[in-house]
Amino acid sequence: MKTLNFSKLRIILCMMALLAFGLFFVTRNLNDTRYITPPNLESAHLSKRILCHRPMRTGAPQMSIEIEKNGKVILHNYGHGGSGWTLAPGSAGYVNGFLETSKGAANLEKTTPITIIGAGVIGFFTAYDLIKKGYTNITIVAEKFENLTSHNAGGLLAPVSMDNDPKMQKIITKIGIDAYKFYQSIAKGSHEDFKDGAVIVPAYFEKREDSGLEPYVGVVMQSAKDVVLDFKNGTKRNMVAYDDGIFIDTTKMMARLSKFLKNKKVKFKNKKITSFHEIESKFIINCSGMGSASLKNDHKMISVQGHLIMLKNQIPENLQHMILVYYGHHTTKSGHAVKRSFYMFPKHLEGTSENDVGVIGGTFIENATVDTPNEEEFNIMIEGAKRFYGML
Ligand SMILES: Cc1cc2nc3c(=O)[nH]c(=O)nc-3n(C[C@H](O)[C@H](O)[C@H](O)COP(=O)(O)OP(=O)(O)OC[C@H]3O[C@@H](n4cnc5c(N)ncnc54)[C@H](O)[C@@H]3O)c2cc1C
């Protein structure tokens, strides 16, 4: 009789513990309030204004191989739009893979000269992947090596503005997942070649659909949580949080890749290429971004302008997260259609003060180039940021 009572008691206690545990989780998720101190957006705390252009290819990036009549083998890897950093490591592997499977590449040896056109993130990761595959005779030819879109980019890992060709969706998702694993290993300190350049931080969006991250959930990422961001100034916002978001420090990562490639004896040549025939090597990989509009005569290439403002003299610990909200479609003074958004990422430029942390963005203006800088968008962007944080 005594034994029976004891087991009953144990069952009741277990059930109560389970109930308390469940209640704890439910209430915790309902009331997950994150207190965030906004960045200082007074003009003395705003730094460099950056205008740059995403090399967007309508439909999908060009990731293909062509073999010319003269036997030249040209691989194309360009047009990644607003997701170049997200897709670079995976698309390098995908495109370089054609070298191993194509008939035209039958006589390719590890010492055969290979020329890459373009020194942006796509060109650099293409070279990195070739080195990992054992190739030893690589030259990167580029018109510019510094201050490229690749250095300036925000650094959120998510294929947010990819105008995907549905047929390509599966490949793009796989490439993105491979990239997540790559940057995650850097963030966790377990990558064999790179010890910094990417960090894991919470990424906040208004809706799950805005994040582009849902295909990664359950594969490499945890589910997003419903949270309240409390800016401690009376403003609160309902958001979703991906606590395992990846921020890529694009400037730092470009520097690390450049150093790695130089150490591996990759040759860097400063030259503008106007025709593939100018290049002596039989094997060419075209990673020229917007340059492909003329080099490959690709009419699907569109320049998508973006505005960014670096922040300075902030409290870095307050900004270790990413925020992205969309403000819909508008028209610029120059008549361009603009998709406005506000985002804040913890970007830091090497060589600046350790308190110079944070970048705010961003616009998406199709067909705008350096000739139509849409300068007024910088101020609209700051206003949008202040409105979001409840500062106006
Ligand atoms: C504002 C902004 C924010 C962004 N944020 C993100 C983000 O958060 N996450 C993300 O994943 N992506 C982001 N991106 C997108 C990403 O930056 C781009 O997709 C990526 O940098 C493109 O890299 P790329 O190597 O193709 O081009 P680029 O960096 O433009 O490099 C092209 C290279 O080709 C060379 N070249 C071109 N033509 C020739 C020629 N004829 N001869 C010789 N060399 C030539 C150039 O000199 C250069 O070296 C952002 C972009 C912008 C503008």
The ligand as a MOL file (V3000), in Angstrom:
LIG
                    3D

  0  0  0     0  0            999 V3000
M  V30 BEGIN CTAB
M  V30 COUNTS 53 58 0 0 0
M  V30 BEGIN ATOM
M  V30 1 C 24.5040 48.0150 -50.3340 0
M  V30 2 C 24.7840 46.5580 -50.5310 0
M  V30 3 C 24.5780 45.6850 -49.4860 0
M  V30 4 C 24.8000 44.3230 -49.6670 0
M  V30 5 N 24.5860 43.4820 -48.6210 0
M  V30 6 C 24.7450 42.1440 -48.7880 0
M  V30 7 C 24.4790 41.2640 -47.7220 0
M  V30 8 O 24.1230 41.7050 -46.6250 0
M  V30 9 N 24.6190 39.9320 -47.9310 0
M  V30 10 C 25.0170 39.4300 -49.1380 0
M  V30 11 O 25.1140 38.2090 -49.2710 0
M  V30 12 N 25.3170 40.2480 -50.1590 0
M  V30 13 C 25.1640 41.5870 -50.0260 0
M  V30 14 N 25.3960 42.4310 -51.0740 0
M  V30 15 C 25.6980 41.8500 -52.3900 0
M  V30 16 C 27.1530 41.5560 -52.5960 0
M  V30 17 O 27.9330 42.6050 -52.1290 0
M  V30 18 C 27.4300 41.3260 -54.0900 0
M  V30 19 O 26.5760 40.3290 -54.6020 0
M  V30 20 C 28.8710 40.8710 -54.3030 0
M  V30 21 O 29.7660 41.7530 -53.6820 0
M  V30 22 C 29.1850 40.7630 -55.7820 0
M  V30 23 O 30.5030 40.3230 -55.8800 0
M  V30 24 P 31.2420 40.2150 -57.2620 0
M  V30 25 O 32.5630 39.6130 -56.9850 0
M  V30 26 O 30.3450 39.5510 -58.2520 0
M  V30 27 O 31.3420 41.7280 -57.7810 0
M  V30 28 P 32.3110 42.9410 -57.3980 0
M  V30 29 O 32.5950 43.0300 -55.9660 0
M  V30 30 O 31.6850 44.1240 -58.0620 0
M  V30 31 O 33.6620 42.5940 -58.1440 0
M  V30 32 C 33.7420 42.5620 -59.5340 0
M  V30 33 C 35.2010 42.4410 -59.9530 0
M  V30 34 O 35.2660 42.2850 -61.3630 0
M  V30 35 C 36.1860 43.2380 -61.8990 0
M  V30 36 N 35.8140 43.5240 -63.2700 0
M  V30 37 C 34.6030 43.8950 -63.7610 0
M  V30 38 N 34.6860 44.0480 -65.0880 0
M  V30 39 C 35.9720 43.7650 -65.4460 0
M  V30 40 C 36.6660 43.7310 -66.6740 0
M  V30 41 N 36.0570 44.0000 -67.8230 0
M  V30 42 N 37.9850 43.4330 -66.6540 0
M  V30 43 C 38.6240 43.1520 -65.5100 0
M  V30 44 N 38.0070 43.1530 -64.3140 0
M  V30 45 C 36.6910 43.4450 -64.2840 0
M  V30 46 C 36.0510 44.4220 -60.9510 0
M  V30 47 O 37.1530 45.3100 -61.0900 0
M  V30 48 C 36.0370 43.6840 -59.6210 0
M  V30 49 O 37.3400 43.3230 -59.2470 0
M  V30 50 C 25.2200 43.8130 -50.9220 0
M  V30 51 C 25.4750 44.7080 -51.9590 0
M  V30 52 C 25.2570 46.0680 -51.7720 0
M  V30 53 C 25.5140 47.0010 -52.8950 0
M  V30 END ATOM
M  V30 BEGIN BOND
M  V30 1 1 1 2
M  V30 2 1 2 3
M  V30 3 2 2 52
M  V30 4 2 3 4
M  V30 5 1 4 5
M  V30 6 1 4 50
M  V30 7 2 5 6
M  V30 8 1 6 7
M  V30 9 1 6 13
M  V30 10 2 7 8
M  V30 11 1 7 9
M  V30 12 1 9 10
M  V30 13 2 10 11
M  V30 14 1 10 12
M  V30 15 2 12 13
M  V30 16 1 13 14
M  V30 17 1 14 15
M  V30 18 1 14 50
M  V30 19 1 15 16
M  V30 20 1 16 17
M  V30 21 1 16 18
M  V30 22 1 18 19
M  V30 23 1 18 20
M  V30 24 1 20 21
M  V30 25 1 20 22
M  V30 26 1 22 23
M  V30 27 1 23 24
M  V30 28 2 24 25
M  V30 29 1 24 26
M  V30 30 1 24 27
M  V30 31 1 27 28
M  V30 32 2 28 29
M  V30 33 1 28 30
M  V30 34 1 28 31
M  V30 35 1 31 32
M  V30 36 1 32 33
M  V30 37 1 33 34
M  V30 38 1 33 48
M  V30 39 1 34 35
M  V30 40 1 35 36
M  V30 41 1 35 46
M  V30 42 1 36 37
M  V30 43 1 36 45
M  V30 44 2 37 38
M  V30 45 1 38 39
M  V30 46 1 39 40
M  V30 47 2 39 45
M  V30 48 1 40 41
M  V30 49 2 40 42
M  V30 50 1 42 43
M  V30 51 2 43 44
M  V30 52 1 44 45
M  V30 53 1 46 47
M  V30 54 1 46 48
M  V30 55 1 48 49
M  V30 56 2 50 51
M  V30 57 1 51 52
M  V30 58 1 52 53
M  V30 END BOND
M  V30 END CTAB
M  END
